[in-house]
């Protein structure tokens, strides 16, 4: 770039940045005139330098130096402001990433406080060859509806694929491992059912159609069962068995959430029998999603505190919502963090894996629904200020919100080969197989192998779950929640009609780890519109809530997208981000082609 072009580019960039800085100055000058005046010139000069460098080359040293200088100048604008995330799940990690990427916030001033010994929240995966592996659950991602998730992870580097983002890595893997389930529903005789027909009668179709056009405001506290009370046949259809087990709905689940899923996933309606819309990660979600995000935050020196529980939040007196202090218990005892002016608190106001317990091959997991940590804090907070929601509908009914998963680890692939022969699906291609006549309503998922980075080549794993843990097994005469891992596997082998091979299969088993989760579908509980708080409640100056228990119009809970979207809303709102947009909910329910396919499917 010659001197003439250099001067021209610098002048143009400086002028643009100066105007932007002046606007910011006018907005802030009442509070801190001197510092803002210095910031005006600094940001303008830094932005000009960065703009010039970008025009020259995004790969050269000039650009990198200029960008570093610009970031430092933007750090100056925030001064010593601190941000505290309560909970170390996906939403908090995503929120920290947005602060760094889109607000140029200093990583060391971001604090993530987690009560457990590990980050990731409900995105988990752990274990070893010796003790067996465990996934409490598996997130079924979706390419079409995870708008903010894919956008965020397009800027998070993959840990395993140099030069690729996590988004590219996941979608590349998924496109090379397509899903086409051939054994979605299996009856008590071991027969794979033909599920091309949804099985609706005209009353079922009319009830579904009416629901799709009914405003949410008229659905407060209603359950799915109440809506279809005049056509109980609906709950005997192929559609209900597939939709229920794919998304973990119950008859007593919220009609709000069922309607939102129907609207948001209406394009999935026409392929629910094959689950072709499921997007799989290369490994379990902890290793494929959480670890690369954590690594990104580590490079920016984000502060993590694990085994530290926030027990209370103090708010300023008077109207409005301003968090002023956090009360924390950790290995060193109790302490208080005072929030200064400008500091921000972003709280996970509920976790679906609260109070989860593990068993093993010879031990059943304990059922301990009392005192869920995140709900306990939410109840305290909600009692102090208006507009902070109501946790009771979600966390007061564990008998309605629990189910149990189990992870099977085997030496060799004997059992996986038998399942493959039974289902017609190689590992990773079948998504979900449900035993519809099972008392526990048991389903299994066989992921592509290996599913863990530490999983040896001669070891295989799969996981499954049962929705009715208080019912007696069909073959093992115990309730699911009373069963050891071995007993759960024996029940499964009978549903697969492999009981004649039981002994030789059990010889290959390293472990079967059951996991009882009292609140795993608590976000689906019947509720009023006001029971879930807004991400940034009305009157808030420095406080937000992020989780599966906040209210985001039109979006569907129990998804990775919901956590990421909530985090983005919180950060953009509290930090006034105007130059970037939150990806909207894609309106598939208004697409004529999608609607046509859904209508055709309902008559199959």
C-alpha positions in Angstrom: 0.0 0.0 0.0 1.6 3.3 -1.1 1.7 6.5 1.1 -1.3 8.1 -0.8 -3.6 5.1 -0.3 -2.3 4.8 3.3 -3.3 8.3 4.2 -6.7 8.0 2.4 -7.6 4.7 4.1 -6.5 6.0 7.5 -8.4 9.2 7.2 -11.6 7.4 6.2 -11.4 4.8 9.0 -10.5 7.4 11.6 -13.5 9.6 10.5 -15.9 6.6 10.8 -14.6 5.5 14.1 -14.5 9.0 15.5 -18.2 9.5 14.7 -19.0 6.2 16.5 -17.0 7.2 19.5 -18.6 10.7 19.7 -22.0 9.0 19.9 -20.7 6.8 22.7 -19.3 9.8 24.4 -22.6 11.7 24.3 -24.3 8.6 25.9 -21.8 8.3 28.7 -20.4 11.8 29.4 -22.7 12.4 32.3 -21.1 9.7 34.3 -17.4 9.9 33.5 -16.5 12.7 31.2 -12.7 12.6 31.5 -12.3 8.9 30.9 -14.7 8.9 28.0 -12.9 11.8 26.4 -9.7 9.9 26.4 -11.6 6.8 25.1 -13.0 8.8 22.1 -9.6 9.5 20.6 -8.1 6.2 21.6 -10.9 4.1 20.0 -11.0 6.2 16.9 -7.3 5.9 16.3 -7.3 2.2 17.2 -10.2 1.4 14.9 -8.6 3.3 12.1 -5.4 1.3 12.5 -7.3 -2.0 12.7 -9.4 -1.0 9.6 -6.3 -0.1 7.7 -4.7 -3.4 8.6 -7.7 -5.4 7.5 -7.7 -3.7 4.2 -4.0 -4.6 3.8 -4.0 -8.2 5.0 -5.9 -10.2 7.6 -3.0 -12.5 8.0 0.0 -10.2 8.4 1.6 -9.0 11.6 0.3 -5.5 11.2 -3.3 -6.7 11.5 -2.6 -8.8 14.5 -0.8 -6.0 16.3 -3.5 -3.5 15.4 -6.3 -5.9 16.6 -4.5 -6.4 19.9 -4.2 -2.6 20.4 -7.9 -2.2 19.5 -8.9 -4.9 22.0 -6.8 -3.2 24.7 -8.5 0.1 24.0 -11.9 -1.5 24.2 -10.9 -3.1 27.5 -10.2 0.4 28.7 -13.8 1.3 28.0 -15.1 -1.4 30.4 -12.5 -0.5 33.0 -12.6 -2.8 36.0 -16.1 -4.1 35.3 -16.6 -7.8 36.3 -19.2 -10.3 35.0 -20.2 -13.3 37.2 -21.9 -16.3 35.7 -23.7 -18.6 38.2 -23.5 -22.2 36.8 -21.0 -23.7 34.5 -23.2 -25.1 31.8 -23.4 -24.4 28.1 -25.4 -21.2 28.6 -22.7 -19.6 30.8 -19.8 -20.8 28.6 -21.6 -19.4 25.6 -22.3 -16.1 27.4 -18.6 -15.7 28.2 -17.7 -16.4 24.6 -20.1 -13.7 23.4 -18.6 -11.2 25.9 -15.1 -11.9 24.5 -16.0 -12.1 20.8 -18.7 -9.5 20.4 -18.1 -7.1 23.3 -14.3 -7.4 23.4 -14.6 -7.9 27.2 -11.4 -8.9 29.1 -11.5 -12.6 29.8 -9.9 -12.4 33.2 -12.8 -10.2 34.3 -15.3 -13.0 33.5 -16.0 -15.4 36.3 -17.9 -18.7 36.0 -18.9 -20.3 39.3 -20.0 -24.0 39.2 -21.2 -26.1 42.1 -20.1 -29.4 40.6 -16.5 -30.6 40.1 -16.7 -30.3 36.4 -18.1 -27.8 33.8 -20.6 -28.5 31.1 -23.9 -28.7 33.0 -26.1 -31.3 31.3 -23.7 -31.8 28.4 -21.6 -34.6 29.8 -19.6 -37.6 29.1 -17.1 -39.3 31.3 -15.5 -42.6 32.3 -12.7 -45.0 31.5 -12.0 -48.4 29.9 -11.7 -50.0 33.4 -14.8 -48.5 35.0 -17.0 -48.0 31.9 -18.3 -44.8 30.3 -21.4 -42.8 31.1 -23.6 -40.3 29.3 -26.6 -39.1 31.4 -28.2 -38.3 28.0 -27.4 -37.4 24.5 -28.3 -34.2 22.8 -29.9 -34.6 19.4 -28.8 -31.4 17.5 -30.6 -30.1 14.5 -29.1 -28.3 11.5 -32.2 -26.3 10.6 -33.2 -24.9 14.0 -29.9 -24.3 15.8 -29.4 -20.9 14.4 -27.4 -19.2 17.1 -25.6 -22.4 18.1 -24.1 -22.9 14.7 -23.3 -19.2 14.4 -21.4 -19.2 17.8 -19.5 -22.4 17.2 -18.4 -21.2 13.7 -16.0 -19.0 15.7 -14.8 -21.7 18.1 -11.8 -23.7 16.8 -12.1 -27.5 16.7 -9.7 -29.3 19.0 -9.3 -32.2 16.6 -9.5 -30.8 13.1 -6.9 -28.0 12.5 -8.3 -25.1 10.6 -11.9 -26.1 11.2 -14.5 -24.6 13.5 -16.6 -26.7 15.8 -19.6 -26.0 13.5 -17.7 -27.3 10.4 -16.4 -30.3 12.3 -19.9 -31.4 13.6 -21.7 -30.8 10.3 -19.0 -32.5 8.3 -19.2 -35.5 10.6 -22.9 -35.6 10.5 -23.1 -35.3 6.7 -20.7 -38.3 6.5 -22.8 -40.3 9.0 -26.4 -39.8 7.9 -29.3 -41.0 10.1 -32.0 -43.2 8.7 -33.6 -45.3 11.4 -35.1 -48.6 10.2 -36.3 -49.8 13.6 -38.1 -46.8 15.2 -40.7 -48.9 17.0 -40.5 -52.5 18.1 -43.5 -54.4 19.6 -43.4 -57.0 22.5 -42.9 -59.8 20.0 -39.7 -58.3 18.6 -41.4 -57.2 15.4 -40.2 -53.9 13.8 -43.3 -51.9 13.1 -44.2 -50.2 9.9 -44.3 -46.5 11.0 -44.7 -44.8 7.6 -48.3 -44.1 8.7 -48.7 -41.7 11.6 -51.9 -43.6 12.5 -54.2 -40.6 13.0 -57.9 -40.6 12.7 -59.9 -37.5 11.7 -60.5 -36.4 15.3 -56.7 -36.5 15.9 -56.0 -34.4 12.9 -58.6 -31.9 13.8 -57.3 -31.6 17.3 -53.7 -31.0 16.1 -54.9 -28.5 13.5 -56.9 -26.5 16.1 -53.9 -26.5 18.5 -51.6 -25.1 15.8 -53.9 -22.0 15.4 -54.8 -21.5 19.1 -52.9 -18.5 20.7 -50.6 -19.5 23.6 -52.4 -17.1 25.9 -55.3 -19.5 26.0 -53.2 -22.5 27.1 -52.1 -21.6 30.6 -51.5 -24.6 32.8 -53.0 -27.0 30.2 -51.5 -30.5 29.6 -51.3 -32.4 26.3 -53.7 -35.0 27.7 -56.4 -32.3 28.5 -56.2 -31.0 24.9 -56.7 -34.5 23.4 -59.2 -35.7 26.0 -62.0 -36.1 23.4 -59.7 -38.3 21.2 -57.6 -40.6 23.5 -56.8 -42.5 20.3 -54.1 -39.9 19.7 -52.0 -41.5 22.4 -52.1 -44.9 20.6 -50.7 -43.5 17.3 -47.3 -44.2 15.9 -46.8 -40.5 15.9 -47.3 -40.1 19.6 -44.9 -43.0 20.4 -42.2 -41.5 18.2 -42.7 -37.9 19.1 -42.9 -38.7 22.8 -39.7 -40.7 22.9 -37.7 -38.5 20.6 -38.3 -35.4 22.7 -39.3 -37.0 26.0 -42.8 -35.7 26.3 -45.4 -37.2 28.7 -49.2 -37.0 28.5 -49.1 -34.6 31.4 -46.5 -32.3 29.8 -47.2 -28.7 29.0 -49.3 -28.0 26.0 -47.2 -24.8 25.5 -44.1 -26.8 24.9 -45.8 -29.4 22.7 -47.3 -26.6 20.5 -43.9 -24.9 20.3 -42.2 -28.1 19.2 -44.9 -28.7 16.6 -44.4 -25.2 15.2 -40.6 -25.2 15.5 -40.0 -28.8 14.2 -42.9 -29.0 11.8 -40.5 -29.9 9.0 -39.3 -32.8 11.2 -42.9 -34.1 11.3 -42.7 -35.5 7.8 -39.5 -37.5 8.7 -40.1 -38.4 12.3 -40.1 -42.1 11.4 -36.5 -42.0 10.2 -35.1 -39.2 12.3 -33.1 -38.0 9.3 -33.1 -34.5 10.9 -31.0 -35.5 13.9 -27.5 -34.0 13.8 -24.8 -36.0 15.6 -21.6 -34.8 17.1 -18.3 -36.8 16.5 -18.1 -37.7 20.2 -20.3 -37.2 23.2 -21.4 -33.6 23.7 -18.9 -32.9 26.5 -15.9 -33.6 24.3 -17.4 -32.3 21.1 -19.1 -29.1 22.4 -18.0 -28.2 25.9 -14.2 -28.9 25.7 -13.5 -26.8 22.6 -15.6 -23.9 24.1 -13.7 -24.2 27.4 -10.4 -24.2 25.5 -11.4 -21.0 23.7 -12.3 -19.3 27.0 -9.0 -20.6 28.5 -7.0 -18.8 25.8 -8.7 -15.5 27.0 -7.9 -16.2 30.7 -11.5 -16.6 31.8 -11.7 -17.4 35.5 -13.4 -20.7 36.5 -14.4 -21.7 40.0 -15.6 -25.3 40.4 -17.0 -26.9 43.6 -18.3 -23.5 44.5 -22.0 -23.0 45.2 -23.7 -19.7 45.0 -26.2 -19.9 47.9 -27.8 -16.5 47.7 -27.9 -13.2 45.8 -28.4 -9.8 47.4 -30.3 -7.0 45.6 -30.4 -3.3 46.1 -33.4 -2.0 48.0 -36.2 -0.1 46.2 -37.6 -0.6 42.7 -35.7 -2.2 39.9 -33.4 -5.3 40.0 -29.8 -4.6 40.8 -27.6 -7.5 42.1 -25.2 -6.2 44.8 -23.6 -9.3 46.3 -23.1 -13.1 45.8 -22.9 -15.5 48.7 -20.7 -18.5 48.0 -19.8 -21.7 49.7 -16.6 -23.6 48.6 -13.9 -25.8 50.2 -12.6 -22.7 52.1 -16.0 -22.0 53.7 -18.4 -19.1 53.1 -17.5 -15.8 51.4 -19.2 -12.8 49.9 -18.5 -11.1 46.6 -19.6 -7.5 46.5 -20.7 -6.3 43.1 -19.4 -2.8 42.2 -21.1 -0.3 39.9 -21.1 -1.7 36.4 -20.6 -5.3 37.4 -23.0 -7.9 36.0 -24.6 -11.1 37.3 -25.9 -13.7 34.9 -27.6 -16.7 36.7 -28.5 -20.2 35.6 -32.0 -20.4 37.2 -32.5 -24.1 37.0 -30.8 -27.3 35.8 -32.6 -30.3 34.5 -29.9 -32.6 35.8 -30.1 -31.3 39.4 -30.0 -34.2 41.9 -28.9 -36.8 39.3 -27.3 -39.9 40.8 -25.4 -42.8 39.3 -25.4 -46.5 40.0 -23.3 -49.3 38.5 -23.5 -52.9 37.3 -24.5 -54.1 40.8 -26.0 -51.0 42.3 -29.1 -49.1 41.6 -28.9 -45.3 41.7 -30.4 -43.5 44.6 -33.6 -41.5 44.0 -32.9 -38.2 45.8 -35.1 -35.4 44.5 -34.9 -33.2 47.6 -33.2 -29.8 47.5 -32.1 -29.4 43.9 -29.3 -26.8 44.1 -30.2 -24.5 41.2 -33.9 -24.5 42.0 -33.2 -23.7 45.7 -31.3 -20.6 44.6 -34.0 -19.6 42.1 -36.7 -19.9 44.9 -34.7 -17.5 47.1 -34.1 -15.0 44.3 -37.7 -15.1 43.1 -39.0 -14.3 46.6 -37.0 -11.1 46.7 -38.0 -9.3 43.5 -40.9 -9.3 41.0 -40.6 -10.6 37.5 -38.1 -13.4 38.4 -40.4 -16.3 37.7 -41.8 -19.2 39.7 -39.8 -22.4 40.1 -42.5 -24.4 41.8 -44.3 -25.8 38.7 -40.9 -27.1 37.4 -39.3 -28.4 40.6 -42.1 -29.5 42.9 -43.2 -32.6 41.0 -40.3 -35.0 40.7 -42.6 -38.0 40.2 -43.8 -36.3 37.0 -40.4 -35.1 35.8 -38.0 -38.0 36.4 -36.7 -40.7 34.1 -33.6 -42.9 34.1 -30.9 -43.4 31.5 -28.2 -46.1 31.4 -24.9 -46.5 29.5 -23.6 -49.9 28.6 -19.8 -50.5 28.1 -18.7 -53.8 26.5 -15.4 -55.4 25.6 -15.6 -56.2 21.9 -18.7 -55.6 19.7 -20.8 -58.8 20.2 -23.8 -57.0 21.6 -23.6 -54.1 19.1 -23.4 -56.6 16.2 -26.5 -58.3 17.5 -28.4 -55.0 17.7 -27.2 -54.1 14.2 -28.5 -57.4 12.9 -31.8 -56.8 14.7 -32.3 -53.2 13.6 -30.7 -53.0 10.2 -28.7 -50.0 11.3 -24.9 -49.7 11.8 -23.8 -47.8 14.9 -24.6 -44.1 14.4 -27.2 -44.5 11.7 -30.3 -45.5 13.7 -30.7 -42.6 16.2 -33.4 -44.1 18.4 -35.2 -47.5 18.8 -38.2 -47.7 21.1 -39.8 -50.8 22.6 -43.3 -49.4 22.6 -44.9 -52.1 24.7 -42.2 -51.9 27.4 -43.6 -51.0 30.8 -40.7 -48.6 31.2 -41.1 -47.3 27.7 -37.5 -48.1 27.0 -35.5 -46.7 24.1 -31.8 -47.2 23.1 -29.4 -45.1 21.0 -26.3 -46.6 19.4 -23.9 -43.8 18.5 -21.0 -44.1 16.0 -18.0 -45.7 17.6 -15.9 -44.5 19.4 -18.2 -42.2 21.3 -15.4 -41.2 23.8 -11.9 -40.1 22.9 -10.5 -42.4 25.6 -12.5 -45.4 24.3 -10.2 -48.1 23.1 -10.9 -49.6 19.6 -11.9 -53.0 21.2 -14.5 -51.3 23.5 -18.1 -50.4 22.5 -20.8 -48.3 24.2 -24.4 -47.4 23.8 -27.0 -45.8 26.0 -30.7 -45.8 26.6 -33.5 -44.7 28.9 -36.8 -45.5 30.3 -39.6 -42.9 30.8 -41.6 -44.7 33.5 -39.2 -45.5 36.3 -41.9 -46.4 38.9 -43.4 -49.3 36.9 -42.4 -52.9 37.2 -40.3 -54.4 34.4 -41.8 -56.9 32.0 -39.2 -59.5 32.7 -37.3 -58.2 35.7 -39.9 -57.8 38.4 -38.7 -54.6 39.9 -39.4 -51.0 39.1 -36.7 -49.5 36.9 -35.5 -47.1 39.7 -34.9 -50.2 41.9 -32.8 -52.0 39.3 -29.0 -52.4 39.1 -27.3 -51.8 35.8 -27.1 -55.5 35.1 -30.9 -55.9 35.7 -31.7 -53.1 33.3 -29.5 -54.7 30.7 -31.3 -58.1 31.2 -34.6 -56.4 30.7 -33.3 -54.9 27.5 -32.0 -58.2 26.2 -35.5 -59.7 26.7 -37.1 -56.9 24.6 -34.5 -57.6 21.9 -35.3 -61.3 22.3 -31.7 -62.1 22.9 -32.3 -63.9 26.2 -30.8 -67.1 24.8 -27.5 -65.3 24.4 -27.7 -63.5 27.8 -24.8 -65.3 29.5 -22.3 -64.9 26.7 -23.3 -61.2 26.3 -23.0 -60.5 30.1 -19.4 -62.0 29.9 -18.5 -59.1 27.6 -20.0 -56.4 29.8 -17.5 -54.0 31.6 -20.2 -51.9 33.3 -23.8 -50.7 33.0 -24.2 -47.3 34.7 -27.7 -46.2 35.3 -28.5 -42.6 36.0 -31.6 -41.4 37.9 -32.6 -37.8 37.0 -35.5 -36.5 39.1 -35.9 -33.3 37.1 -34.8 -34.2 33.6 -38.0 -33.1 31.9 -39.0 -30.4 34.4 -38.9 -27.8 31.7 -41.9 -29.5 30.1 -44.1 -29.1 33.1 -47.5 -27.3 32.8 -47.1 -23.7 33.6 -48.5 -20.2 33.3 -46.8 -17.8 30.8 -45.5 -15.8 33.8 -43.8 -18.8 35.5 -40.7 -18.5 33.3 -38.9 -15.1 33.7 -37.6 -13.1 30.8 -33.8 -13.5 30.1 -33.4 -9.9 31.3 -36.3 -9.2 33.6 -38.2 -5.9 33.5 -36.4 -3.4 35.7 -33.1 -5.1 35.7 -29.9 -3.0 35.5 -27.3 -5.7 35.8 -29.0 -9.1 36.2 -30.1 -11.8 33.8 -31.2 -15.4 33.9 -30.1 -18.1 31.4 -31.3 -21.7 31.3 -34.0 -23.9 30.0 -36.4 -22.2 32.4 -36.4 -18.7 31.0 -39.0 -17.4 28.5 -37.9 -17.0 24.9 -41.0 -16.6 22.7 -41.5 -19.2 20.0 -38.3 -21.2 20.8 -38.3 -24.8 22.2 -36.7 -25.8 25.5 -34.6 -29.0 26.0 -32.2 -27.9 23.3 -28.7 -26.6 23.0 -30.0 -23.8 20.9 -32.2 -22.5 23.8 -29.2 -22.2 26.1 -27.1 -20.4 23.5 -29.9 -18.1 22.5 -30.6 -17.2 26.1 -26.9 -16.4 26.7 -26.8 -14.2 23.6 -29.9 -12.3 24.6 -28.5 -11.7 28.1 -25.1 -10.4 26.9 -26.4 -8.3 24.0 -29.1 -6.7 26.1 -27.0 -5.9 29.2 -24.1 -4.6 27.1 -26.1 -2.8 24.5 -24.7 -4.7 21.5 -26.4 -3.1 18.5 -24.1 -3.9 15.6 -24.9 -7.7 15.7 -28.2 -9.4 15.5 -29.5 -12.4 17.4 -30.5 -15.0 14.9 -34.3 -15.2 14.9 -36.4 -18.3 15.2 -36.8 -19.6 11.6 -40.5 -19.5 10.7 -40.8 -23.0 9.2 -44.5 -23.1 10.3 -45.1 -20.4 7.6 -43.3 -22.2 4.8 -46.0 -23.5 2.3 -43.8 -26.4 1.2 -43.2 -27.5 4.8 -46.9 -27.2 5.6 -47.8 -29.2 2.5 -45.4 -32.0 3.5 -46.8 -32.0 7.1 -50.4 -32.2 5.8 -49.5 -35.1 3.5 -47.8 -36.9 6.4 -50.8 -36.5 8.6 -52.9 -38.5 6.1 -50.4 -41.3 5.6 
